[in-house]
Every structure is written in C-alpha cells, then in structure tokens.
Amino acid sequence: MNEAKNKKIPALLRDRGFLRLGLAVLVFNAGYSIYLFLFNFYLASQGQHEARMGGLAGAMVLGGVLGALPAARAANRWGSARTMAAFLLLCGLLLGLRLLPGPLGLEWFLALLSGVFLSGWTVLIFPLIAAVTAEEQRASAFQILYGLATGAGCVGAVVGGNFPALCARLAPGLSVADTQRMGLLLGAGLVCLSTLWLPRTSLTARVETVARMRMSKRLLILLGVSALWALLLGAMNPFSGIFFQSQFRMELPDIGGFFFVVQAVVAVGLMLTGASGMARLPAWVLLVGAQLVVATSFVGMATRTLLLAEAAYLTFMLAQQLSQPALQSLLLGQASATERNQIAGWNAMLAAVAQALAAQGFGLLWGRWGYTAVLPFLAAGACAAAVVSAVVLRASENGTPTA
C-alpha cells in the first residue's frame, strides 16, 4: 500500500502538462516576486510612505475583486490556459506602465487595472492544477507547485536585493529610483514570458454550457474562513520588507539576502511535505495548525530583537504557505471543472476584498502606531481565526465541501 502511494509523485512529475505548468509557475512567480519585492522600496526612494503604499496595494487588490468573477466566466467560455495567457500579458504590460511618472489618480487607476488582470493567475492557477492531476494526486500537486512558486520567490529576493546595485555599478550615473525601475521592468517582462509554458492540451477547450452553481452552506462557510484568513495575512504581506527596514534599519541587499533564505527554506519545506504523508492529513487540521503558528509568529515579530524577528518571520511564511494548499483542497476537492473555476473566482474576489481592506487599513496603522504596537492584535486575530476554522470545519468528516 505504501509502495502504491509513493508511486504517485513520480508519475505526477512525469506528466508533461504538469511539468509545463510547473515551469510557468516558476517563471511567473520569479518575475512577480521581483516586482513585488522592489515596488515599495521604489516608492520609498521617491519619498512615499506606508499610507500611500497601502493605498496603491489596496487599489491593486481591489482590481482583483473586479476581475475575479469575469476571469472565471472567461475561463469557462474560452478555456483556462487561453484566458490566463491573455490576462498575464496585459498584467505585465500594466506593471510596466505603473513605473511611468504621473498623478496619484493615474497611479491608482493603473494599480487597479493591474489587479484586474492579475486575477487571471490568482483565480485560475488552482483550477489548472486540478485539471492536470487526478483527484488522488491533487493535494500533493498543490503542495509541490506551491513549493515551486515559493522557491521562485528566492529569485525575486536575490534579484530584487542585488540587481539595482549591479545596475548602479554598470551605470554610475543612474539614481536609486532608476536602478530599481530597471529591476521592476525585468519582473514585468518575466510575467509576460511565463505565458509561453502554460499547458496547451485540453485546458484550452471551450465549455459551451456552464450550469448555475448552487452555493452549499459548507461552501459559504469555507469562503468566509478563507476571506478572514486573507484579511490577516494581507495586513503583513505587503509591508514585510518595509517592516525590516524601518524596525531594524536593514539595508536593501541584506533584506534581499534574508528573504532569499526564507523563500528557500519555505520552498523545500512545502515540497517535502507535499511528497510526504503530511499532505494526506485532513486539510482542516493543516489549516488550523498553520493559523496557530502564524499567531505565535506575530508575537515573535513584535519583539525588538532582530534574530528573533527573523526566526518569527520565517515561521510565519512557512505556516502561511502551508495553509494555502489546505484551503484550496477544501474548496476545490470534489468540484467539477466548471465549478472549480466559479469557486476559485468567488474565493479570489472575497480574498481580494479582504486584502484590499487590510492593505489600506494596516498601512495607516503601521505608520501611525508602529509595528510593535499592532502585531499583538494580529496575533489575537490569528488565534480567533484558528478557533473559528476548527469549530466550523471539523464537523465534516472528509473536510471537502459539496457544491
């Protein structure tokens, strides 16, 4: 029996569609992580502060709200891979346009549009994974590709931390903002390039008839749990680099090096758990455990000791990334192909609303009260989320909603 289980992963890694999707995941996440890593530092080099950073981040996430359901409907009509390719090409173009100087209103509008087309990735990536894998392989596939995505984040940390300095050495006349802009353009270009490796097989087939999906009580509960969790994670994720810069006066290359280590450890951890029996634990157990670990991590990050804050942040990232495949398994486990797109669309839309609120609200709170004062409240919120998740999800024996 164990031998049969161990054969699932090698078979998965020999599947051409899965491998193509894995390469697309690597290239996209490498590019977008470069962009995400550098963008707030780019704003800071121009004298911007957390409130404006939070406003632009919130606008981009709000775009994800507007794009989520249209992306799901487009995928059901024209195919997931074809829809994702179109959305990513437009997203990469808009990420580049955001670097042009302009009034705040234009910056906000471009951020909003970027979020609309980024939803092609956030909504459709998990349905694509589900489409290229058998049901018994799905939990491991989610975990492995999440590990690859996180590993690609290592590239973002290294390139984001060192590429501007390399540009400055090659062209000493460039300003700090100019060198960071070049790194951001590289990231935007990789987002476009990732479309070359999206699967080209049955994933492009049109779905002529899309049945109206019935929202079960359990699915509504799961979507609520996912939105609450997105709110808590969205309070810290957009500000991680600024947190270490403002709290501990870390330099950009040092932050990049540290984030590289974090992403590498998280990537290895995700792929190991995906290839081991841990991925076969009930999804709700993995989710609740991750939420409790995140709560502890927030407490550790509130300290003024750099080493402890770094260890807490590493734990936060690992637990956060482990929670996402568990959530997706709960949401998409037994849904049909068309239902998966619709569920993913609703989930992305609600998560985007939560993240937009978190980015806007906590951008103001970080700037006004500081990280040390606010992080304990986030820890309490993560504990509350764990309690809610345990109570509402444990009732289901298999932890999978029916649509």
N, C-alpha and C positions, 0 to 999 in steps of 0.2 A: 504493500500500500504506500509506504513512504517512497519507494522507488518510483512508483507511478506519479506521485506528486512532484518529485524532483525533476521529472522529465518535462514538466510544463514550462519551466523557464527557458531551457534550451530551445524548445520548439517555438516559443514566442520570439526568441532572439533570431531565429532563422527565417521568420516571416518577413517577406520583402515590404509589405505595406507598413508593418510595424516599424521596420528599420528606417524607411523613408520618413515616416512621421517623427521618429526619434531624431533624425538629422535636422528636420525642420524645427523641432523643439530647441535643439542646441543653438542653431543659428539665430532664431528669433530671440531667444532669451539672452544670448550673448549681446546682441545689438540693443535690445530694450534695457538690459541692465546697465550697459554703458551710459545710455541716455538718462536713465533714472538716477544713477549714481551722481552724474555730473550736473544735472539741471539745477538743483537747489544751490550748489556751490557757484554755478554760473550766475544765478540771481544774486547771491550774496556778494560776489565780486563787483556787482553793479550797485551795491548799497541797499539791496532789498532785505526785508526782514521776514520773520516767520509768518506774520499775519498775511502778507501778500503771497508768500509761498503756499500757505494753506488755502488761500482763495483760488489760486491757479490750479492747485491739486484738486480742490473741490470741483472746479469747473470741468476738469478732465473726467473726473469720476461721474459727475452729473451727465456728461456726454455718454458715458457707459449706460446710464439709466435710459436715455433716449434711444440708444442703439441696440439694446439687448433683445427686445422682442422683435423688431424688424430683422435683426440678424438671424434669429431663429426661423422666422417665416420665410426669409430669403433662402435659407439652407434647405428647408422643406420643399421649396419650389425649384431651385437651381442646383442643389447639391451642396453638401457641407464644404468640400475642398474648394470648389469653384468660388463659393461665397467668401470663404476665408481668404483666398488669394486676392480677390478684389478689395476686400476691406483692408488687408495688410498693406497693399500697395498705396492706397490712399492714406492710410495712417502714417506710413513712413514719409510720404511727401509732406503731410501736415506737420510732423515733428520737425522737419527741416525748416518749414515756413515759420514756425514759432520762434526761430532764432533771429528773424529779421526785426529791426527796431520798429516800434510802433506804440500807439497809445495803449493804456491799460485795457480799454474796451476791446481792441483788436486782439491783444494777448489772450484775454478771457475767451473770446469767440473761437480763436484757433485752438485753445486748450479744450474747449467744449467739443469741437469737431474731431479733434484727435481722439477724444474719449469715445465718440460715436463709432469711429471705425476700428478702434482698438477692441471694441466689444466683439468684433468678428473672431478674435482669438479667445477672449475670456469666455464667450458663450459656447463656441464650437469645439474647443480643443478636447474636452472630455467626451462629448458625443463621438468625435472622431476616434479617440482611443477605444471607446466601447465598440465602435463599428469594425475595427480591425482585429478585435480579440474575441475569443469565446468567453462565455459567461464565467467559467471556472478559472480563467486566466485573468479576469478583469481587475481584481483587487491588486494582484502583483503588477499588472501593467500600469495601473495608476501610480503605484509607488515607484516603479522603476523610471517612468518618464518624468515624474515629479523630481526624482533624484537627478536625472539628466538636466532638467530645467534649472535646478539649484546649482548644479555643477557649472552650467554655463554662466551663472551669476558670478562665479570666480573670475571669468574673463572680464566681466563688467567692472569688478572691483580692481583688478590689476590694471586694465587699460584705462579705466577712469582715473585711477590714482596716479598713473605714470605717463600717460600719453600727453597731457598738457605740458609736463616738464620736458618731455622729449621734443615737442614742437618748439618750446622756448629755446632749447639748445640749438636746434637746427635753424631757427629764425629768431635771433635775439631781439629783434625789433617788435615782436608781437606782444600785445598786452596779455594779462592773465585771462581776461574775458575772451580774447581772440583764440588763445590756445584751448580753452575749454570748449569754445564753439566748434573747433575742428573735431574734438572728440565726440561732441554731440552729433555732428553730421555723420561721422563714422557709424555711430549707433543707429541713426535713422536709416542709413544705407543698408545695414545688415537686416533690419526689419523687412525692408523690401526684398532683399535677396532670399530670405527664408521661404518665400513662396515657390521657389524652384523645386523644393523637395517635398511638397505636400503630396499625399497619395493620389495617384491618377486612375485608380481602378473603379470599383462600383460606387465609391463615395461620391462620384460626380453625377450619378444617376438622378433624374428628376423624380420627385414624389408628386404624382398628379393629384391625389386626393389626400387631404390632411383631415383626419377626424377631429372633432372638437374634444379636447381633453377634459376629463372630469377630475376636478381637484378633490382628492380624498382628504379626510380630516387629518390623517397622519402626514400627508404631503404638505399640507398647510403648516403643521407644527414644525416639520423639518425645515421648511423655508424660513420660518420665524427664527429657529435656532441658528440657522446659517447667517441670517441678517444681523442678529445680535452679536455673533462671533466676528463678523466682518467689521462691525462698529468698533469693537475693542481693538482689533488688530490695526484698523485704519487710523487709530489715534497715535500709534507709534511709527508705523512703517514709513510714511513719507518724511519723517523727521530724524531717522536713525543717524545719518551722517552728521547733521547739524547738532544732534544731541552730544556726540563725542567731541565735536569741535568746540561747542560752547561750554560744556561741562568740564572738559579736561584739557582744552586747548591743544588738541591733537592736530597735527599738520595733515594736509590732504594725502600725501603719499603714505603716511602712517595709517590713516583711516582706510585707504585702499588696500594696504597690506593686511590689515586686520580683517576687513571684510572678505578678502580672498581666503584666509584661513577659515573663517566662519562658513562660507559657502562650500568650501571643500569638505569640511567635516560633515556638514548637513547633507551634502550630496552623497557621500559614502554611506552615512547613516541611513538615508532613505533607500538606497539601492540594496543595502544589506538586509534591511527589514522587509523590503519587497521580495527578496529572494529567499527569505526565511519563513518560518511558521508564524512570525508575528503578524504578517499581513492577513492571516486567517483568523485572528481573534475577532470577536464581534466588533463591528465598526463603532458602535456607541461606546464601547469600553476604551478604544483608542482615542476617540474624541474627548471623552470626559477626562481621561488621564492627561491628554495634551493641554486641556484647559487649566487643570490644576497646576501643571508645571509652568505654564505661562504666568499664572498668578504669582507663583514663587519668584519667577524671573523678574517681574516688575518690581518686587520688593528689593531684589539684589541690585537692580539698575538705579534705584533711588539713593544708593549709598554714594559717598564721595571718594571711594577707593577705586582707582582705575582698574586694577586687576579683577576685583570682584564684579565691577560693572561689565567688564568684557566677558567674564565667565557667565554672568547672568544673561547677557545679550546672546551669546552662543546658544545657551539653553532655550531662550525664547525663540530663536529662529528654528531650531531643530523641532521643538514641540509644535510651533506654528505650521511648519511644513508637513509634519506627520498628521496633523489634524485635517488637512485639505483632502488627501485621498480618502480618508474615512468619511468625510462629509459627502464626497462625490459618490462613493459606493452606496451610502444610504439613499441618496437622491435618485441615482440612475440605475441601481442594481437590476431591477426586473422590468424596467420600462422598455417599450418598443422603440424602434429607430426614430419615428416621428415624435413620439412622446419625449424621448431624450432631448431633442432639440428644444421643445417647448419648455420642459422643466428647466433645462440649462438657461434658457432665456429669462424665465421668471426669477431664477436664483441669481443670475448675474445682475438683473435690474434691481432687485431688493438689496443685494450686497453693495451695488454701486451707490444707491441712496444712502445706505449706512456709512459707507466710506466717505462720501461727499460731506455728510454731516460731521463725521469725525475729523476730517481734514480741516474743515472750516472752523469748527468749534475748538478743537485742541490746538490749532495754530494760534488762536487768540490766547488760550490758557497757558500754553508753553511760554509765550512771550510775556504774559502779564505776571504769572505766579512762579514760573520756573519748573523744571523737570522734577526736582526733588520733592516739591510740594504736591504735584499732581499724580505722580506714579503710584503712590499707595492707594489712591481712589481707583485707578485702573486695575490694581491687584484685587481689590474688593469686587470690582465688576467681573473679572475673570472667574473668581470663586463662585459668584452668583450664577454665571453662565454655566459652570460645571454642574451645579446643583440642578438647574433647570433642565439641562441636557440629560442628566441621569434619570430624573423623575419622568420626563416625557418620552424618552427613547427606550428605556429598559422594558417597558410594557410589551414591546414587540419581541417575539422570540428570535426572529431572524434579523431584525434591525433594518428591514427594507420596506419602503413604502409601496403601496399599490396605487396606480393612477386611476 
